[in-house]
Amino acid sequence: MIRLPTDLEPKLITVVREGYSRSDLVHDLQAGIVVGVVALPLAIAFGIASGVRPEQGLYTAIVAGLLISLLSGSRVQIGGPTGAFVVLVFSIVARFGYDGLAVATLMAGGLLVAMGLARLGAVIRFIPYPVTVGFTTGIAIIIGVSQVPDALGLSLSATPTAFFPRIAAYADGLQSLSPAALATCAGTVVILAVWPRVTKRIPGPLVAILLVTLTVQLFGINVETIGSRFGGVPTSLPSFRLPRVPVDVLPELVSPAVAIALLAGIESLLSAVVADGMTGRRHRANAELIAQGVSNIASPLFGGIPATGAIARTATNVKNGGRTPIAGIVHALTLLLILTTAGHWVGLVPMAALAGILFVVAYHMSELRVFLGLLRGPRSDVLVLLTTFGLTVLVDLTVAIQVGVVLAALLFMRRMAEVTEVRAVTDQLKDVERIGFEAENPDVVLPDGTEVFEIAGSFFFGAAQRFSEVLGEIHRKPRIVILRMREVFAMDATGLHALEKVHQRLAKHGVVMLLSGVRAQPLAAMVRSGALDRFGEENVLGSFREASVRAWEVTDQLPDNGSVTPASARGSEPHR
């Protein structure tokens, strides 16, 4: 039997191997049914808000939710459509139609599988926190604004996609405001806010939908419903269908596909981390990415939209006793049962009620307290936060994610370059009164004509220019230059190139360059690039004491006081 590598093995296989008890089944059945009921109104609402039909949100929750639970790297992950995708999906559908979205989702699924196989599960978690908060808060704002027409019952001839023109269109349409729709939306929000104080065992969204829909039907309140807008909801899954788009459109779908993949990866791993905190277990990030990839390949083939791990539904699963992926499978089967037996009742749900649910989702999603807290942080983080937020709201989520990540990376590299220090310490060594080099190495004496420099921090391309500038400030013409690298734990190709350029310049003037205290990673980089041979292996030393001995060998001198000789120094304990 072929066994998958541990980091790629779905947790369901681990559960089966470890043993699955009747108690586990009872808890999973209970949690799965509750989460399925919670997911019903959310899947419909996310589908409509994304610019597709309500049943497509359900198809996603069923197909993708089932596959995510089967293949997930987390025991309790619940997958399906989420609010994070609403803005992105809406913009893709508006531009390329549903088939364009389906192809982009297929491409994103392939990317996610490749990322999992390439073991990038840990890397994707390095997306800076201000970036995730910025686009999450921006998405929440757009979701809330997009629900205004349904919440107020506005009759609009056209709804612009740009943020400010959309607000202007809403203002122009206020004369068509429907008090009934406003009351329906407000009633939904009030129920969602109050119901958790009554009981948390029965999901608030389900109670709100049932009560509001029943009230509207009993009293004949004139508000728009899912049925009046979309003509009802099918009661079966769609058949398998391959999407079709013109070949010349495919290059334009690459950027949306990358955005979907990044968003799905980030959201699912964040959800898995939240679940780890609630259960005390650890998820398998690479297996999770593969699960998300497979689900996003399958979802559009059955009429669905992009899916990812849903933080709120995953938390609901854990709180209701979910222990294994079986709970997620039950959640998907519960939705399938509701669709096939009661799908026609879904058409009675008022659009204003769904708007109320999405208002509450947007509020919780916005993390306003966290957003405001980050505004008091470092200026570079504030810049990343506001840039990502502004681009999400005013331009496009795809652009926001890409620009936010690049900007955060650039600012991080700048910060790393600032903390990387290159300084001359020769004069400090000669001053016994000062706490410095000679105090650490009282028996080390250097030959005349030796200049010593120390590098502290990551030696990468951001710090290479500073290194070259400092070494270019040598006023005395030395015979030997010693570079202390005991505090350099990482070096990239640009840093190594700068080191080689300095070596070449010094060698041209007959100056010998010695490296002391070289750590494992920089040494490995030198070996792989062949730089070690060009420097001379005898000139790359493990400690400063060895470098001092090598300096005397180069000058063929001994210190006047005879305190250090090559032989005695080599036999001493190393001082980096």
C-alpha positions as CSV (number, residue, x, y, z in Angstrom):
1,M,0.0,0.0,0.0
2,I,1.4,3.4,-1.0
3,R,1.6,5.8,1.9
4,L,1.6,9.6,1.4
5,P,4.3,11.7,3.0
6,T,3.0,12.8,6.5
7,D,2.7,16.5,5.6
8,L,0.5,15.6,2.6
9,E,-1.7,13.0,4.2
10,P,-5.3,14.1,4.8
11,K,-6.4,14.1,8.4
12,L,-9.3,11.8,7.5
13,I,-6.8,9.0,6.8
14,T,-5.0,9.7,10.1
15,V,-8.4,9.5,11.9
16,V,-9.2,6.1,10.3
17,R,-5.8,4.8,11.2
18,E,-6.0,5.9,14.8
19,G,-9.5,4.6,15.2
20,Y,-13.0,6.2,15.1
21,S,-15.3,5.6,18.0
22,R,-19.1,5.8,18.3
23,S,-18.7,8.8,20.6
24,D,-16.8,10.6,17.8
25,L,-19.6,9.8,15.4
26,V,-22.3,11.2,17.7
27,H,-20.4,14.4,18.1
28,D,-19.6,14.7,14.4
29,L,-23.2,14.1,13.4
30,Q,-24.5,16.7,15.8
31,A,-21.9,19.3,14.7
32,G,-22.2,18.6,11.0
33,I,-26.0,19.1,11.0
34,V,-25.7,22.3,12.9
35,V,-23.0,23.7,10.6
36,G,-25.0,22.6,7.6
37,V,-28.0,24.6,8.8
38,V,-25.8,27.6,9.5
39,A,-24.1,27.3,6.1
40,L,-27.5,27.3,4.2
41,P,-28.3,31.0,4.4
42,L,-24.7,32.0,4.1
43,A,-24.1,30.0,1.0
44,I,-27.1,31.5,-0.7
45,A,-26.2,35.0,0.4
46,F,-22.6,34.7,-0.7
47,G,-23.7,33.3,-4.1
48,I,-26.1,36.2,-4.8
49,A,-23.6,38.8,-3.5
50,S,-21.0,37.3,-5.8
51,G,-23.1,38.0,-8.9
52,V,-24.2,34.4,-9.5
53,R,-27.4,32.5,-8.8
54,P,-28.3,31.5,-5.2
55,E,-28.1,27.8,-5.9
56,Q,-24.5,28.2,-7.1
57,G,-23.5,29.2,-3.6
58,L,-25.2,26.0,-2.4
59,Y,-23.4,23.9,-5.1
60,T,-20.1,25.3,-3.8
61,A,-20.8,24.5,-0.2
62,I,-21.8,20.9,-1.1
63,V,-19.2,20.0,-3.7
64,A,-16.2,21.9,-2.4
65,G,-17.2,21.5,1.3
66,L,-17.3,17.7,0.8
67,L,-13.9,17.5,-0.9
68,I,-12.2,19.9,1.6
69,S,-13.3,17.7,4.4
70,L,-12.2,14.5,2.6
71,L,-8.7,15.8,1.9
72,S,-8.2,18.6,4.5
73,G,-5.0,18.9,6.5
74,S,-7.2,20.0,9.5
75,R,-9.5,17.7,11.4
76,V,-12.3,20.2,11.8
77,Q,-12.0,22.5,8.7
78,I,-15.3,23.5,7.1
79,G,-15.1,24.7,3.5
80,G,-17.4,26.6,1.2
81,P,-18.0,30.0,-0.3
82,T,-16.9,32.9,2.0
83,G,-17.3,36.6,2.2
84,A,-13.6,37.1,1.3
85,F,-14.3,36.0,-2.3
86,V,-17.4,38.1,-2.9
87,V,-15.7,41.2,-4.3
88,L,-13.2,39.3,-6.4
89,V,-15.8,36.9,-7.8
90,F,-18.3,39.7,-8.6
91,S,-15.6,41.6,-10.5
92,I,-14.5,38.5,-12.5
93,V,-18.1,37.6,-13.4
94,A,-18.9,41.2,-14.4
95,R,-15.9,41.2,-16.8
96,F,-15.7,37.6,-18.1
97,G,-19.0,36.0,-17.3
98,Y,-19.5,32.8,-15.3
99,D,-17.4,30.7,-17.7
100,G,-14.5,33.1,-17.2
101,L,-14.8,32.7,-13.5
102,A,-15.0,29.0,-13.8
103,V,-11.8,28.8,-15.8
104,A,-10.0,31.2,-13.4
105,T,-11.1,29.0,-10.5
106,L,-9.8,25.9,-12.3
107,M,-6.5,27.6,-12.8
108,A,-6.4,28.7,-9.2
109,G,-7.1,25.1,-8.1
110,G,-4.2,23.9,-10.1
111,L,-1.9,26.5,-8.6
112,L,-3.0,25.5,-5.1
113,V,-2.3,21.9,-5.7
114,A,1.1,22.8,-7.1
115,M,1.8,25.0,-4.1
116,G,1.0,22.1,-1.7
117,L,3.2,19.7,-3.6
118,A,6.0,22.2,-3.6
119,R,5.6,22.4,0.2
120,L,4.7,26.1,0.2
121,G,2.2,25.8,3.0
122,A,4.5,27.5,5.5
123,V,5.6,30.2,3.1
124,I,2.1,31.5,2.3
125,R,1.6,32.2,6.0
126,F,4.3,34.9,5.7
127,I,1.8,37.2,4.1
128,P,2.1,40.3,6.3
129,Y,-0.7,40.9,8.8
130,P,-1.4,44.5,7.6
131,V,-2.1,43.1,4.1
132,T,-4.6,40.6,5.3
133,V,-6.4,43.1,7.6
134,G,-6.3,45.7,4.9
135,F,-8.0,43.6,2.2
136,T,-10.3,41.9,4.7
137,T,-11.6,45.2,6.0
138,G,-11.9,46.6,2.5
139,I,-13.9,43.5,1.4
140,A,-16.2,44.0,4.4
141,I,-16.9,47.6,3.4
142,I,-17.7,46.6,-0.2
143,I,-19.9,43.7,0.9
144,G,-21.8,46.1,3.2
145,V,-22.2,48.8,0.6
146,S,-23.3,46.3,-2.1
147,Q,-26.2,45.2,0.1
148,V,-27.7,48.7,0.4
149,P,-30.1,48.4,-2.6
150,D,-31.6,45.1,-1.2
151,A,-31.7,46.5,2.3
152,L,-33.6,49.6,1.2
153,G,-35.6,48.0,-1.6
154,L,-34.1,50.5,-4.1
155,S,-35.1,50.3,-7.8
156,L,-31.9,51.1,-9.8
157,S,-31.7,51.1,-13.6
158,A,-28.0,50.3,-13.4
159,T,-25.4,49.8,-10.6
160,P,-21.9,51.0,-11.3
161,T,-19.1,48.8,-10.1
162,A,-16.7,51.6,-9.0
163,F,-17.2,52.6,-5.3
164,F,-18.0,56.3,-5.4
165,P,-20.2,56.1,-8.6
166,R,-22.1,53.3,-6.8
167,I,-22.7,55.5,-3.8
168,A,-23.9,58.3,-6.1
169,A,-26.3,55.9,-7.8
170,Y,-27.7,54.8,-4.4
171,A,-28.3,58.5,-3.5
172,D,-30.1,59.1,-6.7
173,G,-32.3,56.1,-6.1
174,L,-33.4,57.0,-2.6
175,Q,-36.8,58.2,-3.8
176,S,-37.7,54.5,-4.5
177,L,-36.9,53.4,-0.9
178,S,-39.2,50.7,0.4
179,P,-40.1,51.0,4.1
180,A,-41.1,47.3,4.1
181,A,-37.7,46.2,2.8
182,L,-35.9,48.4,5.3
183,A,-38.0,47.0,8.2
184,T,-37.3,43.4,7.0
185,C,-33.6,44.0,6.9
186,A,-33.6,45.8,10.3
187,G,-35.7,42.9,11.8
188,T,-33.1,40.4,10.5
189,V,-30.2,42.3,12.1
190,V,-32.0,42.7,15.4
191,I,-32.7,38.9,15.5
192,L,-29.1,38.1,14.7
193,A,-27.9,40.5,17.5
194,V,-30.4,39.3,20.2
195,W,-30.7,35.6,19.5
196,P,-27.3,34.5,20.9
197,R,-28.4,35.8,24.3
198,V,-31.4,33.5,24.1
199,T,-29.5,30.3,23.1
200,K,-26.5,29.4,21.0
201,R,-27.6,25.9,20.4
202,I,-29.8,27.0,17.5
203,P,-28.0,29.0,14.8
204,G,-29.1,32.7,14.7
205,P,-29.0,33.0,10.8
206,L,-31.5,30.1,10.5
207,V,-33.8,31.6,13.1
208,A,-33.7,35.0,11.5
209,I,-34.4,33.6,8.0
210,L,-37.3,31.4,9.2
211,L,-38.9,34.1,11.4
212,V,-38.6,36.9,8.8
213,T,-39.7,34.7,5.9
214,L,-42.7,33.5,7.9
215,T,-43.7,37.0,8.9
216,V,-43.4,38.3,5.3
217,Q,-45.6,35.4,4.0
218,L,-48.2,35.5,6.7
219,F,-48.8,39.3,6.5
220,G,-48.3,39.5,2.7
221,I,-45.6,42.1,3.0
222,N,-44.5,43.3,-0.4
223,V,-40.8,42.8,-0.6
224,E,-38.6,41.2,-3.2
225,T,-37.7,37.5,-2.7
226,I,-35.2,35.1,-4.1
227,G,-38.0,33.5,-6.1
228,S,-39.3,36.8,-7.6
229,R,-35.8,37.8,-8.7
230,F,-34.3,34.5,-9.7
231,G,-37.4,32.4,-10.4
232,G,-36.8,29.8,-7.7
233,V,-34.0,27.4,-6.8
234,P,-33.4,24.0,-8.4
235,T,-33.8,20.9,-6.2
236,S,-30.9,18.9,-7.7
237,L,-27.2,19.2,-8.4
238,P,-26.2,20.3,-11.9
239,S,-24.6,17.9,-14.3
240,F,-20.9,18.0,-15.0
241,R,-20.0,20.7,-17.4
242,L,-16.7,22.0,-18.8
243,P,-16.5,25.9,-19.0
244,R,-15.6,27.4,-22.3
245,V,-13.8,30.7,-23.0
246,P,-12.0,32.0,-26.0
247,V,-8.3,31.1,-26.1
248,D,-7.3,34.7,-26.4
249,V,-9.0,35.5,-23.0
250,L,-6.9,32.9,-21.1
251,P,-3.9,35.2,-20.5
252,E,-6.3,37.8,-19.0
253,L,-7.5,35.2,-16.5
254,V,-4.0,34.5,-15.1
255,S,-4.0,37.4,-12.7
256,P,-7.5,36.7,-11.3
257,A,-6.5,33.0,-10.9
258,V,-3.4,34.0,-8.9
259,A,-5.6,36.2,-6.7
260,I,-8.1,33.4,-6.1
261,A,-5.3,31.0,-5.2
262,L,-3.6,33.4,-2.8
263,L,-6.9,34.3,-1.2
264,A,-8.0,30.7,-0.8
265,G,-4.6,29.7,0.6
266,I,-4.5,32.6,3.1
267,E,-8.1,32.2,4.2
268,S,-7.9,28.4,4.6
269,L,-4.6,28.4,6.5
270,L,-5.9,31.2,8.8
271,S,-9.0,29.2,9.4
272,A,-6.9,26.1,10.2
273,V,-4.7,28.1,12.6
274,V,-7.9,29.3,14.4
275,A,-9.1,25.7,14.6
276,D,-5.7,24.6,16.0
277,G,-6.1,27.2,18.8
278,M,-9.5,25.9,19.7
279,T,-8.7,22.2,19.6
280,G,-5.0,22.1,20.6
281,R,-4.0,20.1,17.5
282,R,-1.8,21.0,14.5
283,H,-2.9,21.1,10.9
284,R,-0.9,20.1,7.9
285,A,-0.5,23.2,5.8
286,N,0.6,21.4,2.6
287,A,-2.2,18.9,2.7
288,E,-4.7,21.8,3.3
289,L,-3.5,23.6,0.2
290,I,-3.9,20.4,-1.9
291,A,-7.4,20.0,-0.5
292,Q,-8.3,23.6,-1.4
293,G,-6.9,23.1,-4.9
294,V,-8.8,19.9,-5.6
295,S,-12.1,21.5,-4.3
296,N,-11.6,24.6,-6.5
297,I,-11.0,22.4,-9.5
298,A,-14.2,20.4,-8.9
299,S,-16.5,23.3,-7.8
300,P,-16.7,25.1,-11.1
301,L,-17.2,21.8,-13.0
302,F,-20.5,21.5,-11.1
303,G,-21.7,25.1,-11.3
304,G,-19.9,26.4,-8.2
305,I,-17.7,29.3,-7.4
306,P,-14.3,29.6,-5.5
307,A,-14.2,28.0,-2.1
308,T,-11.9,28.1,0.9
309,G,-11.9,27.3,4.6
310,A,-14.6,29.3,6.4
311,I,-13.4,30.6,9.8
312,A,-16.9,31.2,11.3
313,R,-18.3,27.8,10.2
314,T,-15.1,26.0,11.3
315,A,-15.4,27.7,14.8
316,T,-19.1,26.7,14.9
317,N,-18.1,23.1,14.1
318,V,-15.6,23.0,17.0
319,K,-18.0,24.7,19.4
320,N,-20.7,22.1,18.6
321,G,-18.5,19.1,19.2
322,G,-17.0,18.4,15.8
323,R,-13.9,16.2,16.2
324,T,-13.0,14.8,12.8
325,P,-13.5,15.5,9.1
326,I,-16.7,13.4,9.3
327,A,-18.4,16.5,10.7
328,G,-17.5,18.4,7.5
329,I,-18.8,15.6,5.3
330,V,-22.1,15.6,7.3
331,H,-22.3,19.3,6.8
332,A,-22.1,18.9,3.0
333,L,-24.6,16.0,3.0
334,T,-27.0,18.1,5.2
335,L,-26.9,20.9,2.6
336,L,-27.5,18.4,-0.2
337,L,-30.5,17.0,1.7
338,I,-32.0,20.5,2.2
339,L,-31.4,21.4,-1.5
340,T,-33.2,18.3,-2.8
341,T,-36.1,18.2,-0.3
342,A,-36.8,21.9,0.5
343,G,-35.1,23.8,-2.3
344,H,-38.4,25.2,-3.6
345,W,-39.0,26.9,-0.1
346,V,-35.7,28.8,-0.5
347,G,-37.4,31.0,-3.1
348,L,-39.6,32.5,-0.4
349,V,-36.6,34.1,1.4
350,P,-36.7,38.0,1.2
351,M,-33.7,39.6,-0.4
352,A,-33.7,42.2,2.4
353,A,-33.3,39.4,5.0
354,L,-30.2,38.1,3.1
355,A,-28.9,41.7,3.1
356,G,-29.3,41.8,6.8
357,I,-27.3,38.6,7.2
358,L,-24.5,40.0,5.0
359,F,-24.5,43.3,7.0
360,V,-23.7,41.3,10.1
361,V,-21.1,39.1,8.3
362,A,-19.4,42.3,7.0
363,Y,-19.4,43.8,10.4
364,H,-17.7,40.8,12.0
365,M,-15.4,40.4,9.0
366,S,-14.2,44.1,9.1
367,E,-12.2,43.7,12.4
368,L,-12.5,47.4,12.9
369,R,-10.8,47.2,16.3
370,V,-7.8,45.5,14.8
371,F,-7.7,47.9,11.9
372,L,-7.7,50.9,14.2
373,G,-5.1,49.3,16.4
374,L,-2.8,48.9,13.4
375,L,-3.1,52.6,12.6
376,R,-1.1,53.2,15.8
377,G,1.7,50.9,14.7
378,P,4.9,51.6,12.8
379,R,4.5,53.9,9.8
380,S,5.5,51.3,7.3
381,D,2.8,48.9,8.5
382,V,0.2,51.8,8.4
383,L,1.3,52.5,4.8
384,V,0.8,48.8,3.8
385,L,-2.5,48.6,5.7
386,L,-4.0,51.8,4.1
387,T,-2.7,51.0,0.6
388,T,-4.2,47.5,0.6
389,F,-7.4,48.8,2.1
390,G,-7.7,51.7,-0.4
391,L,-6.9,49.6,-3.4
392,T,-9.4,46.9,-2.3
393,V,-12.2,49.5,-2.0
394,L,-11.4,51.8,-4.9
395,V,-9.6,49.7,-7.5
396,D,-9.6,45.9,-7.3
397,L,-8.9,43.1,-4.9
398,T,-6.5,41.4,-7.3
399,V,-4.4,44.6,-7.5
400,A,-4.7,45.2,-3.7
401,I,-3.3,41.8,-2.8
402,Q,-0.4,42.0,-5.3
403,V,0.6,45.5,-4.5
404,G,0.2,45.0,-0.7
405,V,2.5,41.9,-0.7
406,V,5.1,43.6,-2.9
407,L,5.0,46.8,-0.8
408,A,5.3,44.9,2.4
409,A,8.2,42.9,1.1
410,L,10.0,46.1,0.0
411,L,9.5,47.8,3.3
412,F,10.6,44.6,5.1
413,M,13.8,44.6,3.0
414,R,14.4,48.2,3.8
415,R,13.9,47.5,7.5
416,M,16.4,44.6,7.3
417,A,18.9,46.8,5.5
418,E,18.6,49.4,8.2
419,V,19.3,47.0,11.0
420,T,22.3,45.4,9.1
421,E,25.4,47.2,10.4
422,V,28.8,47.5,8.8
423,R,31.4,49.3,10.9
424,A,35.2,49.7,11.2
425,V,36.5,48.5,14.6
426,T,40.3,48.9,14.1
427,D,40.6,52.0,16.3
428,Q,38.4,50.4,18.9
429,L,40.8,47.4,19.1
430,K,43.7,49.8,19.9
431,D,41.8,51.5,22.7
432,V,42.2,49.3,25.8
433,E,40.1,51.7,27.9
434,R,37.0,51.0,25.8
435,I,34.8,47.9,26.0
436,G,35.6,46.4,22.7
437,F,37.5,43.9,20.9
438,E,40.7,43.9,22.9
439,A,38.7,43.4,26.1
440,E,37.2,40.2,24.5
441,N,40.5,39.0,23.1
442,P,43.3,40.3,25.5
443,D,46.0,38.1,24.1
444,V,45.3,38.8,20.4
445,V,47.7,41.2,18.7
446,L,47.4,42.2,15.0
447,P,50.2,43.2,12.7
448,D,50.6,46.8,11.6
449,G,48.7,47.7,8.5
450,T,45.6,45.6,9.5
451,E,42.1,47.1,9.2
452,V,39.2,45.3,10.9
453,F,35.5,45.6,10.0
454,E,32.5,44.0,11.5
455,I,29.2,43.1,9.8
456,A,26.1,42.4,11.9
457,G,22.8,41.3,10.4
458,S,21.6,39.6,7.3
459,F,24.0,40.4,4.4
460,F,21.7,40.6,1.5
461,F,21.2,42.9,-1.5
462,G,19.6,45.6,0.7
463,A,22.8,45.9,2.8
464,A,25.4,45.3,0.0
465,Q,25.6,49.0,-1.0
466,R,26.2,50.1,2.6
467,F,28.9,47.5,2.9
468,S,30.7,48.8,-0.2
469,E,30.4,52.4,0.9
470,V,31.9,51.7,4.4
471,L,34.8,49.8,2.9
472,G,35.3,52.6,0.4
473,E,35.9,55.0,3.3
474,I,39.3,53.5,4.2
475,H,41.7,56.4,4.3
476,R,44.8,54.4,5.3
477,K,46.2,51.9,2.8
478,P,46.1,48.6,4.7
479,R,48.1,45.5,4.0
480,I,45.3,43.2,5.4
481,V,41.6,43.7,5.8
482,I,39.8,41.4,8.2
483,L,36.0,41.1,8.0
484,R,34.4,39.8,11.1
485,M,31.2,37.9,10.1
486,R,30.3,36.2,13.4
487,E,26.9,38.1,13.4
488,V,26.0,37.3,9.7
489,F,23.6,34.4,9.7
490,A,22.3,34.7,6.2
491,M,23.8,35.9,2.9
492,D,22.2,36.1,-0.6
493,A,23.7,36.3,-4.1
494,T,23.9,40.1,-4.1
495,G,25.7,40.2,-0.8
496,L,28.1,37.5,-2.0
497,H,28.7,39.5,-5.2
498,A,29.4,42.7,-3.2
499,L,31.9,40.7,-1.1
500,E,33.6,39.4,-4.3
501,K,33.8,42.9,-5.7
502,V,35.5,44.2,-2.6
503,H,37.9,41.2,-2.7
504,Q,38.8,42.0,-6.3
505,R,39.3,45.7,-5.5
506,L,41.5,45.0,-2.5
507,A,43.5,42.3,-4.4
508,K,44.1,44.8,-7.2
509,H,46.0,47.0,-4.7
510,G,47.8,44.1,-3.1
511,V,45.6,43.9,0.0
512,V,44.7,40.5,1.4
513,M,41.1,40.0,2.6
514,L,40.5,37.6,5.5
515,L,37.0,36.5,6.7
516,S,36.6,35.4,10.3
517,G,33.7,33.8,12.2
518,V,31.9,32.7,9.0
519,R,28.6,31.0,9.7
520,A,27.2,27.9,8.1
521,Q,24.8,29.5,5.6
522,P,27.2,32.1,4.2
523,L,30.0,29.5,4.0
524,A,27.7,27.1,2.1
525,A,26.8,30.0,-0.3
526,M,30.5,30.6,-0.9
527,V,31.2,26.9,-1.6
528,R,28.3,26.5,-4.0
529,S,29.2,29.7,-6.0
530,G,32.9,28.9,-6.1
531,A,33.7,32.1,-4.2
532,L,35.5,30.1,-1.5
533,D,38.1,29.1,-4.0
534,R,38.5,32.7,-5.3
535,F,38.9,34.0,-1.7
536,G,41.3,31.2,-0.9
537,E,40.2,28.6,1.6
538,E,43.1,29.5,3.8
539,N,41.7,33.1,4.1
540,V,38.2,32.0,5.4
541,L,38.6,31.3,9.1
542,G,36.2,30.1,11.8
543,S,37.3,32.5,14.5
544,F,39.0,35.9,14.8
545,R,42.0,34.3,16.6
546,E,42.6,32.1,13.6
547,A,42.3,35.2,11.4
548,S,44.9,37.0,13.5
549,V,47.3,34.0,13.1
550,R,46.7,34.1,9.3
551,A,47.4,37.8,9.3
552,W,50.8,37.2,10.8
553,E,51.5,34.4,8.3
554,V,50.6,36.8,5.5
555,T,53.0,39.6,6.8
556,D,55.6,37.0,7.8
557,Q,56.0,38.9,11.1
558,L,55.8,38.1,14.8
559,P,54.5,40.6,17.5
560,D,57.2,42.5,19.3
561,N,56.0,41.3,22.7
562,G,55.8,37.7,21.5
563,S,52.4,37.3,23.2
564,V,50.9,35.6,20.2
565,T,52.4,33.2,17.7
566,P,50.7,31.2,15.0
567,A,51.2,28.0,16.8
568,S,50.0,29.1,20.2
569,A,47.0,30.9,18.7
570,R,45.9,27.9,16.7
571,G,45.9,25.8,19.9
572,S,43.7,28.3,21.8
573,E,40.0,28.3,22.2
574,P,38.4,30.2,19.3
575,H,37.0,33.7,19.7
576,R,34.6,34.6,16.9
